[in-house]
Amino acid sequence: MIKKITLGLIAIFAFSFTTVAQEINWLTIDEALELQKKEPKKIFMDVYTNWCGPCIMLDKNTFHNEDVAAYINEHYYAVKFNAEGNSTVTYKEQTFKNPNYDPAKENKRNSAHEFSRFLQVQAYPTMVFFDEEGGFISPITGYLKPQQLELYLKLFKSDDHKDMTSQEQFNEYFEAFKPSFKE
């Protein structure tokens, strides 16, 4: 009996070590824009802060979902951007910084980065989509579950948003959408 339990536990541990969860390959915006020059792909940007509870939930529950991670890695360059961080960003020949950044407030509310202001980010988390040339498409604000995010990932990947000129058209798209990501 003990041998069977021991063998069973060994099999479970061996399987758990060989199964590696899919993770998103996060980049900086500068790295993603450089990669676009060689291989055009849209950019998906997670604009977060260190203190934001919904940002942490989005990372844990949505970005660690295998379907979400696999889809983003295949179809987008993924960027993590701390909206209150101290990085320097160059976008469309403009340089953005956070001149009022306070290192003492690294994990607390801090000054908003110039780039997050430029992108008109007003709440966290916000996911920003860019086209294959690095052009701004749209921000999507708030915590989204995997199937909710799937709608936007596929909408922008397919360029279906370009044909939508009204809220009614988006609502029709939303109603017809059949999610495939597992929760």
Protein Blocks (a to p, Z undefined) as FASTA:
>chain_A
ZZmmmmmmmmmmmmmmmpccdddddddfklmmmmmmmmgcddddddddfklmklmmmmmm
mmmpmklmmmmmmmpccddddfkbcbdcdeehiacddfkbcfklmmmccdddfklmmnop
abdcddddddfkopafbdcedjddfklmmmmmmmmmnommmmpcbfklmmmmmmmpccfb
dZZ
